[in-house]
Amino acid sequence: MSICSDHSMINYHDLSFLGRFRAVLHTWRDRQRQRQELARFTERDLHDVGLSWSEMVYEIEKPFWRA
């Protein structure tokens, strides 16, 4: 799971409406993919990244539009 991507550094003021819309869709897809990956973590993986089981469940149950 990636923590930060180059897309997080986009200057939204320079983008058209369509460009901003595409960036938002990309962000939503990334969140969905990352949460699906997080859902496959084992107890050891969670321990390695410093998350508890309940924190993981809380994160993966969020809708894709919520950060």
N, C-alpha and C positions, 0 to 999 in steps of 0.2 A: 504494500500500500504506500503510495507516495504521499508525502506530507505537503509538499509545495511544488507547484508546477510553474513553468514559465508563463502560463496563462493568468496566473495570479498577479502578474506585473503589468497587465494591459492598462493603457491610459484610455479610459472610456470616453474622455472628452474629444478625442480625435476620431472616434468611430461614428459612422452613420447609425441610424436607427436599426437597420438590418444587421450591421456589424455588431452592435450591442446585443441584439436579440440572439445572434449566433453564439456570442460569447456566453450569454446566460444559459443557453441550451447545452453548450459544451460543459459548463460548470455543473449543471444538473446531472448530465451523464456521468461525469467524473465522480460526483458524490454517490450516485447509485452504484457504480462499479466498485468504489472503495468500500462502501457499506456491505456489498455482497462478499467482497474479499474478507472483510472483518468478520462476517458471520461464519466463515470457515476456519477461523483461528482456533487452535487448541488451547487448553489451559496453560500450557508452557509458552505458547506464542503470546498470550495475554499477559502472562507474568513478565516476559521479556520486554514488552512495550509499556508495562506499568499500568495496565487496565484490569479492573475487576470484571467478573462475569456480569454484574448488574450494569456497570458502565457500558460494556459492550452491547448489551441488550437495549439499553436506552438509546445508544447511537444508531443501531441498525433499524430500530423501529421508527426513526424520524422520517418524515416524507422527504423526498429528494430536493424539494425547494428550500428546506430549512438547513442552515449551516450548523 
